[in-house]
Amino acid sequence: MKPTPTENKLKLQAGGFATLVEALEYAARGDTGFNFYNSKGQLQDALTYTQLKNKAQAIAGRFIALGLERGSRVALIADTDTDFITYFFACQYAGMVPVPLPTPNSLGGRQAYEALLKRLMESCRASVAIAPKGFSEYLLEAGKGLTLRFVGTPEMFAALPQDRSELNPSGPKDLAYIQFTSGSTRFPRGVMITHEAVLANLTAIIEDGLKVQAGDRAVSWLPFYHDMGLVGLVLATMTAQLSVDFLKTTDFAMRPWLWLKLMSQNRGTLSFSPMFGYELCARWLEHKENHEYDLSAWRVAGVGAGMIRKEPLEKFAGLLSPSGFKLDAVTACYGMAECSLGVCFAPIGRGIKMDSVDRQFLADHNIALPGGSQHQLTFFVNCGEPLPGYEIEIRDESDRVLPERHCGKLFVRGASVMQGYFGDPVTTREVLSEDGWLNTGDLVYRVGDTLVIAGRVKDMIIISGRNIWPQDLEFLAYRQPEIRNACAVSVPGKDGTELAVLLIECRNNKPGVRDKLVKHLHGLIHAEIGIDCNIEVVPRNSIPRTTSGKLARSAMRTDYINRTSATDEESGSFSAKGEDS
């Protein structure tokens, strides 16, 4: 078996498609496609776009034979394999709506995962649920009590009769899929994205964000249930007729070098990762004296899906400089499922651009004033200009549009914005106005025509009327070599005021080292930010992340409150001094 080629006999076409089916029909005229690699980095399966089209059409006939109404939801456990992709596109041919569901990686125990699946299927009112063999038991248990026309594996579905009448694929204004949000601040919501919306975004990403060219090839280990993994590395690459090499997320987590190996051996040019992917690779590289890769073809190393920090990216680039990797390839981007995916991209080939502002002035006035004393600086990454087709406004709490460098809530409007949250008109009205403006929930400021992302509104810590960015506390933590992970949240104090809490994971668990580190951090935070902060050392790998790799601050905050409340009940007291535990 050989991977699908990089060079394509088909002329690259970036846009002009009305639906995902139209995009696939064009891609199927070429030679390229999807390639799946196992945990040893060996090619396990190759699926050309021609094969994908044919398989999807055959499966679509079985969906139709079930007698489902057009627009019925099909829940798919989104494992990184050919089955998920073929069933996703079969839904398009059959006029159904695929709903990617997460795999159980890092989602707690079996019961918690099954409970999550049940809630997600109830939320999207699924009529069909399909999972690979390895996950089918979870799905069967989660599906008990739900009204499902079919629940089982692809092999079981293949045994169903097939309707051979002419297919009637989804149209431009039909839903292309429902994408559940990562759930960093609340339970995941089902984002409704039409073909019209996603194709508008894909065209902008391909032409203006990535500037895709003939000879590009992508590599990805991102999960298919996350918007960056699904829209950015499955739908965008197919729409641009590119070949892609896929690794399972779990295989990358266990063997991060596989990412680099595939980029090297297949001459990958495009790949994306949240911050933690680059950090994981850098930690692995630190302990390897000899590694032979050729990464000179890697022209876009995208980074997004959360706050971006420059230092780990510089470390990653420095370690791989002998392999031909260039720091200028690192490209910051910003987006969200509610906008299909991409909102803005930094310019390709210019690396990471930082904006340093006076921390105190930003906290007091919500104005990102450049410069300041070295100890009062905070740093944000410039994420570039919005993609074509977006209108952008940055507003204050009274909905007044703010001028340049004034920090406020980001509102966007454009063809790529969602229809709303499935089955949740109340929450939809909270974030999406009748005239199409989406409240992203993110704090942003403008520098010229570019956007700088400062954080999430709901993550902000407010101490004595001052706005404290959780990233500032985490930045001070990450400057300490003993700390491998950090998460800052606010919790209610006994007197009703907010308390800042910094949870840290240490590389060294010796009590003496931990005590010294906590004491040092207390002093550092007080000196540089001017607040008292509870600091707690937590066990390794206990700071949770969402399915997209973002810090799950809401879960961490709830866990901390529950633990401290239980302690208070036992001891009859409450400590707000933040001594480590």
RONUSE-912141 format. One record per residue (C-alpha): x, y, z; residue number from 1. Coordinates in nm, 2 decimals. Example, Ala and Ser with C-alpha at 12.3 -4.5 7.8 and 13.67 -1.06 7.14 Angstrom:
<atoms>
<<1.23, -0.45, 0.78>, 1>
<<1.37, -0.11, 0.71>, 2>
</atoms>
This chain:
<atoms>
<<0.00, 0.00, 0.00>, 1>
<<0.12, 0.35, -0.09>, 2>
<<0.00, 0.68, 0.04>, 3>
<<-0.19, 0.90, -0.19>, 4>
<<0.04, 1.14, -0.39>, 5>
<<0.12, 1.50, -0.31>, 6>
<<0.12, 1.60, -0.67>, 7>
<<-0.23, 1.60, -0.82>, 8>
<<-0.32, 1.58, -1.19>, 9>
<<-0.63, 1.80, -1.10>, 10>
<<-0.60, 2.17, -1.12>, 11>
<<-0.63, 2.32, -0.77>, 12>
<<-0.96, 2.49, -0.71>, 13>
<<-1.01, 2.67, -0.38>, 14>
<<-1.37, 2.79, -0.40>, 15>
<<-1.68, 2.80, -0.60>, 16>
<<-1.84, 2.50, -0.44>, 17>
<<-2.20, 2.53, -0.31>, 18>
<<-2.19, 2.22, -0.09>, 19>
<<-1.94, 1.97, 0.05>, 20>
<<-2.07, 1.71, -0.19>, 21>
<<-1.98, 1.95, -0.48>, 22>
<<-1.63, 1.99, -0.33>, 23>
<<-1.59, 1.61, -0.30>, 24>
<<-1.72, 1.55, -0.65>, 25>
<<-1.44, 1.77, -0.79>, 26>
<<-1.17, 1.63, -0.56>, 27>
<<-1.27, 1.28, -0.67>, 28>
<<-1.15, 1.36, -1.02>, 29>
<<-0.79, 1.37, -0.90>, 30>
<<-0.54, 1.14, -0.73>, 31>
<<-0.52, 1.27, -0.38>, 32>
<<-0.69, 1.17, -0.05>, 33>
<<-0.66, 1.07, 0.31>, 34>
<<-0.39, 0.85, 0.47>, 35>
<<-0.41, 0.68, 0.81>, 36>
<<-0.10, 0.58, 1.01>, 37>
<<-0.08, 0.34, 1.31>, 38>
<<0.11, 0.38, 1.64>, 39>
<<0.43, 0.27, 1.47>, 40>
<<0.41, 0.54, 1.20>, 41>
<<0.32, 0.27, 0.94>, 42>
<<0.06, 0.34, 0.67>, 43>
<<-0.25, 0.15, 0.77>, 44>
<<-0.51, 0.27, 0.52>, 45>
<<-0.53, 0.50, 0.22>, 46>
<<-0.85, 0.65, 0.09>, 47>
<<-0.85, 0.85, -0.23>, 48>
<<-1.13, 1.10, -0.28>, 49>
<<-1.26, 0.89, -0.56>, 50>
<<-1.30, 0.59, -0.32>, 51>
<<-1.45, 0.82, -0.05>, 52>
<<-1.71, 0.94, -0.30>, 53>
<<-1.81, 0.58, -0.40>, 54>
<<-1.82, 0.44, -0.05>, 55>
<<-2.02, 0.74, 0.08>, 56>
<<-2.28, 0.70, -0.19>, 57>
<<-2.32, 0.33, -0.11>, 58>
<<-2.37, 0.40, 0.26>, 59>
<<-2.61, 0.69, 0.18>, 60>
<<-2.85, 0.44, 0.02>, 61>
<<-2.87, 0.25, 0.35>, 62>
<<-2.95, 0.57, 0.54>, 63>
<<-3.23, 0.63, 0.29>, 64>
<<-3.36, 0.27, 0.33>, 65>
<<-3.40, 0.34, 0.70>, 66>
<<-3.68, 0.58, 0.61>, 67>
<<-3.53, 0.87, 0.80>, 68>
<<-3.66, 1.23, 0.74>, 69>
<<-3.42, 1.46, 0.57>, 70>
<<-3.21, 1.65, 0.82>, 71>
<<-3.22, 1.37, 1.07>, 72>
<<-2.91, 1.37, 1.30>, 73>
<<-2.65, 1.09, 1.28>, 74>
<<-2.42, 1.06, 1.58>, 75>
<<-2.08, 0.94, 1.49>, 76>
<<-1.80, 0.85, 1.74>, 77>
<<-1.52, 1.05, 1.57>, 78>
<<-1.23, 0.81, 1.58>, 79>
<<-0.95, 0.88, 1.34>, 80>
<<-1.03, 0.63, 1.07>, 81>
<<-1.19, 0.59, 0.73>, 82>
<<-1.52, 0.48, 0.87>, 83>
<<-1.59, 0.82, 1.03>, 84>
<<-1.50, 1.01, 0.72>, 85>
<<-1.71, 0.79, 0.49>, 86>
<<-2.01, 0.80, 0.71>, 87>
<<-1.97, 1.18, 0.75>, 88>
<<-1.99, 1.22, 0.37>, 89>
<<-2.26, 0.96, 0.34>, 90>
<<-2.48, 1.18, 0.55>, 91>
<<-2.42, 1.46, 0.29>, 92>
<<-2.53, 1.24, 0.01>, 93>
<<-2.84, 1.12, 0.20>, 94>
<<-2.95, 1.46, 0.32>, 95>
<<-2.87, 1.37, 0.68>, 96>
<<-2.68, 1.58, 0.94>, 97>
<<-2.36, 1.42, 1.09>, 98>
<<-2.28, 1.50, 1.45>, 99>
<<-1.92, 1.41, 1.55>, 100>
<<-1.90, 1.28, 1.91>, 101>
<<-1.57, 1.26, 2.12>, 102>
<<-1.38, 0.94, 2.18>, 103>
<<-1.32, 0.85, 2.55>, 104>
<<-0.97, 0.99, 2.56>, 105>
<<-0.91, 1.18, 2.89>, 106>
<<-1.28, 1.22, 2.95>, 107>
<<-1.29, 1.04, 3.29>, 108>
<<-1.41, 0.69, 3.36>, 109>
<<-1.64, 0.48, 3.16>, 110>
<<-1.96, 0.59, 3.34>, 111>
<<-1.87, 0.96, 3.29>, 112>
<<-1.81, 0.90, 2.92>, 113>
<<-2.13, 0.71, 2.86>, 114>
<<-2.32, 0.98, 3.05>, 115>
<<-2.16, 1.24, 2.82>, 116>
<<-2.26, 1.05, 2.51>, 117>
<<-2.62, 1.01, 2.63>, 118>
<<-2.65, 1.38, 2.69>, 119>
<<-2.49, 1.47, 2.36>, 120>
<<-2.72, 1.24, 2.17>, 121>
<<-3.02, 1.37, 2.36>, 122>
<<-2.91, 1.72, 2.29>, 123>
<<-2.89, 1.67, 1.91>, 124>
<<-3.19, 1.43, 1.91>, 125>
<<-3.00, 1.17, 1.71>, 126>
<<-3.19, 0.91, 1.51>, 127>
<<-2.88, 0.70, 1.43>, 128>
<<-2.56, 0.63, 1.63>, 129>
<<-2.25, 0.46, 1.50>, 130>
<<-1.92, 0.38, 1.66>, 131>
<<-1.62, 0.17, 1.58>, 132>
<<-1.59, -0.17, 1.74>, 133>
<<-1.36, -0.05, 2.01>, 134>
<<-1.62, 0.21, 2.13>, 135>
<<-1.95, 0.03, 2.04>, 136>
<<-2.01, -0.09, 2.40>, 137>
<<-2.00, 0.26, 2.53>, 138>
<<-2.24, 0.37, 2.26>, 139>
<<-2.48, 0.08, 2.31>, 140>
<<-2.50, 0.16, 2.69>, 141>
<<-2.54, 0.53, 2.63>, 142>
<<-2.82, 0.47, 2.37>, 143>
<<-3.04, 0.28, 2.62>, 144>
<<-3.37, 0.46, 2.66>, 145>
<<-3.32, 0.68, 2.36>, 146>
<<-3.53, 0.67, 2.04>, 147>
<<-3.27, 0.55, 1.79>, 148>
<<-3.36, 0.39, 1.46>, 149>
<<-3.01, 0.22, 1.45>, 150>
<<-2.73, 0.20, 1.70>, 151>
<<-2.42, -0.01, 1.63>, 152>
<<-2.09, -0.05, 1.43>, 153>
<<-2.02, 0.02, 1.07>, 154>
<<-2.01, -0.35, 1.01>, 155>
<<-2.36, -0.39, 1.15>, 156>
<<-2.48, -0.09, 0.94>, 157>
<<-2.33, -0.25, 0.62>, 158>
<<-2.57, -0.55, 0.67>, 159>
<<-2.87, -0.32, 0.63>, 160>
<<-3.06, -0.31, 0.30>, 161>
<<-2.98, -0.04, 0.05>, 162>
<<-3.21, 0.19, -0.13>, 163>
<<-3.08, 0.23, -0.49>, 164>
<<-3.30, 0.52, -0.59>, 165>
<<-3.13, 0.84, -0.70>, 166>
<<-2.96, 1.03, -0.41>, 167>
<<-3.07, 1.37, -0.31>, 168>
<<-2.77, 1.54, -0.14>, 169>
<<-2.80, 1.83, 0.11>, 170>
<<-2.83, 2.18, -0.04>, 171>
<<-2.64, 2.50, 0.03>, 172>
<<-2.88, 2.62, 0.30>, 173>
<<-2.91, 2.27, 0.47>, 174>
<<-2.71, 2.18, 0.78>, 175>
<<-2.37, 2.03, 0.68>, 176>
<<-2.31, 1.91, 1.04>, 177>
<<-2.35, 1.99, 1.40>, 178>
<<-2.03, 2.06, 1.59>, 179>
<<-2.03, 2.04, 1.97>, 180>
<<-1.83, 2.31, 2.13>, 181>
<<-1.53, 2.21, 2.35>, 182>
<<-1.72, 2.30, 2.67>, 183>
<<-1.45, 2.51, 2.84>, 184>
<<-1.70, 2.72, 3.02>, 185>
<<-2.03, 2.52, 3.02>, 186>
<<-2.17, 2.19, 2.88>, 187>
<<-2.10, 2.15, 2.51>, 188>
<<-2.35, 2.31, 2.28>, 189>
<<-2.44, 2.19, 1.93>, 190>
<<-2.33, 2.45, 1.67>, 191>
<<-2.54, 2.44, 1.36>, 192>
<<-2.33, 2.50, 1.05>, 193>
<<-2.48, 2.51, 0.69>, 194>
<<-2.30, 2.41, 0.38>, 195>
<<-2.31, 2.78, 0.27>, 196>
<<-2.14, 2.88, 0.60>, 197>
<<-1.87, 2.62, 0.60>, 198>
<<-1.78, 2.66, 0.23>, 199>
<<-1.75, 3.04, 0.28>, 200>
<<-1.51, 2.98, 0.56>, 201>
<<-1.32, 2.71, 0.39>, 202>
<<-1.26, 2.92, 0.08>, 203>
<<-1.13, 3.21, 0.29>, 204>
<<-0.90, 2.97, 0.49>, 205>
<<-0.76, 2.81, 0.17>, 206>
<<-0.72, 3.13, -0.03>, 207>
<<-0.64, 3.39, 0.23>, 208>
<<-0.54, 3.22, 0.56>, 209>
<<-0.32, 2.94, 0.43>, 210>
<<-0.26, 3.06, 0.08>, 211>
<<-0.27, 2.69, -0.03>, 212>
<<-0.06, 2.61, -0.34>, 213>
<<-0.01, 2.31, -0.56>, 214>
<<0.22, 2.07, -0.40>, 215>
<<0.10, 2.13, -0.04>, 216>
<<0.05, 1.83, 0.18>, 217>
<<-0.10, 1.83, 0.54>, 218>
<<-0.03, 1.62, 0.84>, 219>
<<-0.26, 1.60, 1.14>, 220>
<<-0.31, 1.43, 1.48>, 221>
<<-0.60, 1.65, 1.58>, 222>
<<-0.92, 1.48, 1.68>, 223>
<<-1.20, 1.47, 1.42>, 224>
<<-1.46, 1.59, 1.68>, 225>
<<-1.28, 1.92, 1.73>, 226>
<<-1.34, 2.21, 1.48>, 227>
<<-0.97, 2.26, 1.40>, 228>
<<-0.94, 1.88, 1.33>, 229>
<<-1.26, 1.84, 1.14>, 230>
<<-1.30, 2.17, 0.95>, 231>
<<-0.93, 2.26, 0.92>, 232>
<<-0.77, 1.93, 0.85>, 233>
<<-1.04, 1.72, 0.69>, 234>
<<-1.29, 1.95, 0.52>, 235>
<<-1.04, 2.22, 0.41>, 236>
<<-0.79, 1.98, 0.28>, 237>
<<-1.05, 1.79, 0.08>, 238>
<<-1.20, 2.12, -0.05>, 239>
<<-0.84, 2.21, -0.17>, 240>
<<-0.79, 1.86, -0.31>, 241>
<<-0.48, 1.80, -0.09>, 242>
<<-0.35, 1.47, 0.05>, 243>
<<-0.34, 1.44, 0.43>, 244>
<<-0.16, 1.21, 0.66>, 245>
<<-0.35, 1.13, 0.98>, 246>
<<-0.23, 1.00, 1.32>, 247>
<<-0.46, 0.92, 1.61>, 248>
<<-0.45, 1.18, 1.89>, 249>
<<-0.36, 0.91, 2.14>, 250>
<<-0.07, 0.78, 1.93>, 251>
<<0.07, 1.13, 1.91>, 252>
<<0.04, 1.18, 2.28>, 253>
<<0.23, 0.86, 2.35>, 254>
<<0.49, 0.92, 2.07>, 255>
<<0.50, 1.28, 1.97>, 256>
<<0.79, 1.21, 1.73>, 257>
<<0.55, 1.04, 1.49>, 258>
<<0.42, 1.39, 1.40>, 259>
<<0.77, 1.50, 1.31>, 260>
<<0.85, 1.17, 1.13>, 261>
<<0.54, 1.20, 0.90>, 262>
<<0.62, 1.57, 0.83>, 263>
<<0.97, 1.47, 0.73>, 264>
<<0.91, 1.15, 0.53>, 265>
<<0.61, 1.28, 0.33>, 266>
<<0.74, 1.64, 0.30>, 267>
<<0.44, 1.79, 0.48>, 268>
<<0.39, 2.16, 0.43>, 269>
<<0.09, 2.23, 0.65>, 270>
<<0.01, 2.12, 1.01>, 271>
<<-0.17, 2.27, 1.31>, 272>
<<-0.17, 2.22, 1.68>, 273>
<<-0.28, 2.38, 2.01>, 274>
<<0.00, 2.50, 2.23>, 275>
<<0.03, 2.17, 2.42>, 276>
<<0.12, 1.98, 2.11>, 277>
<<0.43, 2.20, 2.05>, 278>
<<0.52, 2.18, 2.42>, 279>
<<0.49, 1.80, 2.42>, 280>
<<0.72, 1.77, 2.12>, 281>
<<0.97, 2.01, 2.27>, 282>
<<0.98, 1.81, 2.60>, 283>
<<1.05, 1.49, 2.40>, 284>
<<1.31, 1.66, 2.19>, 285>
<<1.50, 1.79, 2.49>, 286>
<<1.59, 1.43, 2.59>, 287>
<<1.69, 1.31, 2.24>, 288>
<<2.04, 1.40, 2.13>, 289>
<<2.01, 1.26, 1.78>, 290>
<<1.70, 1.30, 1.57>, 291>
<<1.72, 1.31, 1.19>, 292>
<<1.43, 1.49, 1.03>, 293>
<<1.39, 1.71, 0.72>, 294>
<<1.13, 1.97, 0.80>, 295>
<<1.25, 2.22, 0.55>, 296>
<<0.92, 2.19, 0.35>, 297>
<<0.70, 2.28, 0.66>, 298>
<<0.58, 2.63, 0.56>, 299>
<<0.28, 2.67, 0.79>, 300>
<<0.30, 2.55, 1.15>, 301>
<<-0.04, 2.68, 1.27>, 302>
<<-0.11, 2.74, 1.64>, 303>
<<-0.45, 2.82, 1.79>, 304>
<<-0.74, 2.67, 2.00>, 305>
<<-0.65, 2.86, 2.31>, 306>
<<-0.41, 3.13, 2.43>, 307>
<<-0.07, 3.13, 2.25>, 308>
<<0.27, 3.17, 2.43>, 309>
<<0.58, 3.26, 2.24>, 310>
<<0.85, 3.09, 2.46>, 311>
<<0.75, 2.73, 2.40>, 312>
<<0.72, 2.79, 2.02>, 313>
<<1.07, 2.94, 2.02>, 314>
<<1.19, 2.64, 2.21>, 315>
<<1.03, 2.40, 1.96>, 316>
<<1.18, 2.59, 1.67>, 317>
<<1.52, 2.61, 1.82>, 318>
<<1.53, 2.23, 1.89>, 319>
<<1.43, 2.16, 1.53>, 320>
<<1.64, 2.42, 1.36>, 321>
<<1.90, 2.16, 1.26>, 322>
<<1.62, 1.98, 1.08>, 323>
<<1.54, 2.28, 0.87>, 324>
<<1.24, 2.40, 1.07>, 325>
<<1.20, 2.78, 1.07>, 326>
<<1.04, 2.99, 1.34>, 327>
<<0.89, 3.20, 1.07>, 328>
<<0.67, 2.90, 0.98>, 329>
<<0.48, 2.94, 1.31>, 330>
<<0.14, 3.10, 1.23>, 331>
<<-0.10, 3.23, 1.49>, 332>
<<-0.47, 3.20, 1.42>, 333>
<<-0.80, 3.25, 1.60>, 334>
<<-1.13, 3.09, 1.54>, 335>
<<-1.43, 2.91, 1.70>, 336>
<<-1.69, 2.65, 1.60>, 337>
<<-1.96, 2.92, 1.60>, 338>
<<-1.78, 3.07, 1.30>, 339>
<<-1.74, 2.74, 1.13>, 340>
<<-1.37, 2.76, 1.22>, 341>
<<-1.14, 3.05, 1.12>, 342>
<<-1.18, 3.42, 1.21>, 343>
<<-0.83, 3.56, 1.16>, 344>
<<-0.48, 3.44, 1.05>, 345>
<<-0.15, 3.60, 1.10>, 346>
<<0.05, 3.65, 0.78>, 347>
<<0.21, 3.34, 0.65>, 348>
<<0.59, 3.32, 0.68>, 349>
<<0.64, 3.60, 0.93>, 350>
<<0.64, 3.41, 1.26>, 351>
<<0.48, 3.51, 1.59>, 352>
<<0.44, 3.88, 1.66>, 353>
<<0.40, 3.98, 2.02>, 354>
<<0.23, 4.29, 2.16>, 355>
<<0.37, 4.40, 2.49>, 356>
<<0.14, 4.62, 2.70>, 357>
<<0.13, 4.78, 3.04>, 358>
<<-0.04, 4.52, 3.27>, 359>
<<-0.16, 4.77, 3.53>, 360>
<<-0.30, 5.02, 3.27>, 361>
<<-0.48, 4.73, 3.10>, 362>
<<-0.63, 4.61, 3.43>, 363>
<<-0.73, 4.97, 3.54>, 364>
<<-0.86, 5.11, 3.21>, 365>
<<-0.91, 4.82, 2.97>, 366>
<<-0.66, 4.99, 2.73>, 367>
<<-0.37, 4.80, 2.59>, 368>
<<-0.10, 5.07, 2.63>, 369>
<<0.22, 4.97, 2.46>, 370>
<<0.54, 4.94, 2.67>, 371>
<<0.58, 5.00, 3.05>, 372>
<<0.84, 4.88, 3.30>, 373>
<<0.98, 4.53, 3.25>, 374>
<<0.80, 4.39, 3.55>, 375>
<<0.47, 4.54, 3.45>, 376>
<<0.45, 4.40, 3.10>, 377>
<<0.20, 4.15, 2.98>, 378>
<<0.24, 3.98, 2.64>, 379>
<<-0.03, 3.89, 2.38>, 380>
<<0.01, 3.73, 2.04>, 381>
<<-0.12, 3.92, 1.74>, 382>
<<-0.35, 3.69, 1.54>, 383>
<<-0.35, 3.90, 1.22>, 384>
<<-0.63, 4.04, 1.01>, 385>
<<-0.99, 3.89, 1.00>, 386>
<<-1.06, 3.67, 0.70>, 387>
<<-1.25, 3.83, 0.41>, 388>
<<-1.63, 3.83, 0.46>, 389>
<<-1.62, 3.92, 0.83>, 390>
<<-1.74, 4.24, 0.99>, 391>
<<-1.57, 4.30, 1.32>, 392>
<<-1.67, 4.52, 1.62>, 393>
<<-1.51, 4.54, 1.97>, 394>
<<-1.76, 4.66, 2.22>, 395>
<<-1.77, 4.76, 2.59>, 396>
<<-2.03, 4.65, 2.84>, 397>
<<-2.28, 4.91, 2.71>, 398>
<<-2.24, 4.78, 2.35>, 399>
<<-2.05, 5.09, 2.24>, 400>
<<-1.79, 5.02, 1.97>, 401>
<<-1.44, 5.08, 2.10>, 402>
<<-1.14, 5.24, 1.93>, 403>
<<-0.80, 5.09, 1.86>, 404>
<<-0.62, 4.93, 2.16>, 405>
<<-0.94, 4.95, 2.38>, 406>
<<-1.01, 4.59, 2.51>, 407>
<<-1.36, 4.47, 2.49>, 408>
<<-1.59, 4.19, 2.37>, 409>
<<-1.54, 4.07, 2.01>, 410>
<<-1.85, 4.06, 1.79>, 411>
<<-1.84, 3.92, 1.44>, 412>
<<-2.08, 3.90, 1.15>, 413>
<<-2.05, 3.72, 0.82>, 414>
<<-2.14, 3.43, 0.60>, 415>
<<-1.94, 3.18, 0.81>, 416>
<<-2.14, 3.24, 1.13>, 417>
<<-2.36, 2.96, 1.27>, 418>
<<-2.74, 2.94, 1.25>, 419>
<<-2.75, 2.89, 1.62>, 420>
<<-2.73, 2.62, 1.89>, 421>
<<-2.94, 2.31, 1.81>, 422>
<<-3.25, 2.29, 2.03>, 423>
<<-3.14, 2.58, 2.24>, 424>
<<-3.30, 2.91, 2.12>, 425>
<<-3.25, 3.08, 2.46>, 426>
<<-2.87, 3.04, 2.45>, 427>
<<-2.87, 3.13, 2.08>, 428>
<<-3.04, 3.46, 2.15>, 429>
<<-2.79, 3.53, 2.42>, 430>
<<-2.50, 3.53, 2.17>, 431>
<<-2.65, 3.58, 1.83>, 432>
<<-2.85, 3.89, 1.75>, 433>
<<-3.14, 3.90, 1.50>, 434>
<<-2.92, 4.11, 1.26>, 435>
<<-2.64, 3.84, 1.27>, 436>
<<-2.39, 3.97, 1.52>, 437>
<<-2.22, 3.69, 1.72>, 438>
<<-2.09, 3.77, 2.06>, 439>
<<-1.78, 3.55, 2.07>, 440>
<<-1.73, 3.58, 2.45>, 441>
<<-1.36, 3.67, 2.39>, 442>
<<-1.18, 3.98, 2.51>, 443>
<<-0.99, 4.14, 2.22>, 444>
<<-0.83, 4.47, 2.11>, 445>
<<-0.73, 4.60, 1.77>, 446>
<<-0.39, 4.71, 1.66>, 447>
<<-0.45, 4.87, 1.32>, 448>
<<-0.65, 4.61, 1.12>, 449>
<<-0.52, 4.32, 1.32>, 450>
<<-0.67, 4.15, 1.63>, 451>
<<-0.50, 4.06, 1.95>, 452>
<<-0.68, 3.80, 2.17>, 453>
<<-0.66, 3.87, 2.54>, 454>
<<-0.87, 3.60, 2.69>, 455>
<<-1.22, 3.48, 2.77>, 456>
<<-1.47, 3.71, 2.94>, 457>
<<-1.58, 3.43, 3.17>, 458>
<<-1.22, 3.35, 3.27>, 459>
<<-1.15, 3.70, 3.39>, 460>
<<-1.05, 3.72, 3.76>, 461>
<<-1.18, 4.04, 3.93>, 462>
<<-1.00, 4.13, 4.26>, 463>
<<-1.11, 4.46, 4.43>, 464>
<<-1.24, 4.59, 4.11>, 465>
<<-0.93, 4.51, 3.91>, 466>
<<-0.93, 4.28, 3.61>, 467>
<<-0.67, 4.01, 3.65>, 468>
<<-0.59, 3.80, 3.34>, 469>
<<-0.55, 3.44, 3.44>, 470>
<<-0.28, 3.41, 3.17>, 471>
<<-0.07, 3.66, 3.37>, 472>
<<-0.07, 3.43, 3.67>, 473>
<<0.00, 3.13, 3.45>, 474>
<<0.28, 3.31, 3.27>, 475>
<<0.46, 3.37, 3.60>, 476>
<<0.42, 3.00, 3.68>, 477>
<<0.56, 2.89, 3.35>, 478>
<<0.87, 3.09, 3.40>, 479>
<<0.96, 2.85, 3.68>, 480>
<<1.13, 2.54, 3.54>, 481>
<<0.98, 2.32, 3.81>, 482>
<<0.63, 2.38, 3.68>, 483>
<<0.49, 2.16, 3.39>, 484>
<<0.13, 2.28, 3.39>, 485>
<<-0.07, 2.57, 3.55>, 486>
<<-0.43, 2.69, 3.56>, 487>
<<-0.56, 3.01, 3.72>, 488>
<<-0.92, 3.06, 3.82>, 489>
<<-1.13, 3.27, 4.06>, 490>
<<-1.34, 3.13, 4.34>, 491>
<<-1.59, 3.29, 4.58>, 492>
<<-1.44, 3.38, 4.92>, 493>
<<-1.62, 3.36, 5.25>, 494>
<<-1.71, 3.73, 5.24>, 495>
<<-1.85, 3.71, 4.89>, 496>
<<-1.54, 3.86, 4.72>, 497>
<<-1.34, 3.68, 4.46>, 498>
<<-1.02, 3.50, 4.53>, 499>
<<-0.75, 3.41, 4.28>, 500>
<<-0.64, 3.05, 4.28>, 501>
<<-0.34, 2.92, 4.09>, 502>
<<-0.32, 2.54, 4.05>, 503>
<<0.02, 2.40, 3.95>, 504>
<<0.17, 2.07, 3.85>, 505>
<<0.53, 2.02, 3.95>, 506>
<<0.80, 1.82, 3.79>, 507>
<<0.96, 1.76, 4.13>, 508>
<<0.73, 1.64, 4.41>, 509>
<<0.97, 1.66, 4.70>, 510>
<<0.80, 1.85, 4.98>, 511>
<<1.09, 2.08, 5.03>, 512>
<<1.11, 2.18, 4.66>, 513>
<<0.73, 2.23, 4.65>, 514>
<<0.72, 2.45, 4.96>, 515>
<<1.01, 2.66, 4.83>, 516>
<<0.84, 2.70, 4.49>, 517>
<<0.50, 2.80, 4.64>, 518>
<<0.66, 3.06, 4.86>, 519>
<<0.86, 3.20, 4.57>, 520>
<<0.54, 3.22, 4.35>, 521>
<<0.35, 3.39, 4.63>, 522>
<<0.61, 3.66, 4.65>, 523>
<<0.64, 3.69, 4.27>, 524>
<<0.27, 3.73, 4.22>, 525>
<<0.24, 3.99, 4.50>, 526>
<<0.54, 4.19, 4.36>, 527>
<<0.44, 4.18, 3.99>, 528>
<<0.06, 4.17, 4.00>, 529>
<<-0.01, 4.31, 4.34>, 530>
<<-0.26, 4.05, 4.47>, 531>
<<-0.27, 3.76, 4.71>, 532>
<<-0.32, 3.43, 4.55>, 533>
<<-0.41, 3.08, 4.67>, 534>
<<-0.15, 2.84, 4.53>, 535>
<<-0.21, 2.47, 4.53>, 536>
<<0.01, 2.19, 4.40>, 537>
<<-0.20, 1.93, 4.24>, 538>
<<-0.10, 1.58, 4.12>, 539>
<<0.05, 1.53, 3.77>, 540>
<<-0.21, 1.53, 3.49>, 541>
<<-0.49, 1.65, 3.72>, 542>
<<-0.54, 1.98, 3.55>, 543>
<<-0.81, 1.90, 3.29>, 544>
<<-0.84, 2.01, 2.94>, 545>
<<-1.13, 2.02, 2.70>, 546>
<<-1.15, 1.80, 2.39>, 547>
<<-0.97, 2.08, 2.20>, 548>
<<-0.68, 2.11, 2.44>, 549>
<<-0.79, 2.43, 2.62>, 550>
<<-0.77, 2.45, 2.99>, 551>
<<-1.11, 2.34, 3.14>, 552>
<<-1.12, 2.63, 3.38>, 553>
<<-1.48, 2.57, 3.47>, 554>
<<-1.42, 2.21, 3.57>, 555>
<<-1.11, 2.31, 3.77>, 556>
<<-1.30, 2.59, 3.94>, 557>
<<-1.58, 2.36, 4.04>, 558>
<<-1.35, 2.09, 4.16>, 559>
<<-1.15, 2.33, 4.37>, 560>
<<-1.47, 2.48, 4.53>, 561>
<<-1.61, 2.13, 4.60>, 562>
<<-1.28, 2.02, 4.76>, 563>
<<-1.24, 2.33, 4.98>, 564>
<<-1.60, 2.32, 5.08>, 565>
<<-1.57, 1.97, 5.20>, 566>
<<-1.26, 2.06, 5.39>, 567>
<<-1.43, 2.36, 5.55>, 568>
<<-1.72, 2.15, 5.67>, 569>
<<-1.48, 1.91, 5.83>, 570>
<<-1.27, 2.17, 5.99>, 571>
<<-1.53, 2.44, 6.05>, 572>
<<-1.30, 2.71, 5.90>, 573>
<<-1.20, 2.86, 5.57>, 574>
<<-0.85, 2.97, 5.47>, 575>
<<-0.81, 3.24, 5.22>, 576>
<<-0.43, 3.27, 5.25>, 577>
<<-0.35, 3.02, 4.98>, 578>
<<-0.09, 2.81, 5.15>, 579>
<<-0.01, 2.50, 4.95>, 580>
<<-0.16, 2.17, 5.02>, 581>
</atoms>
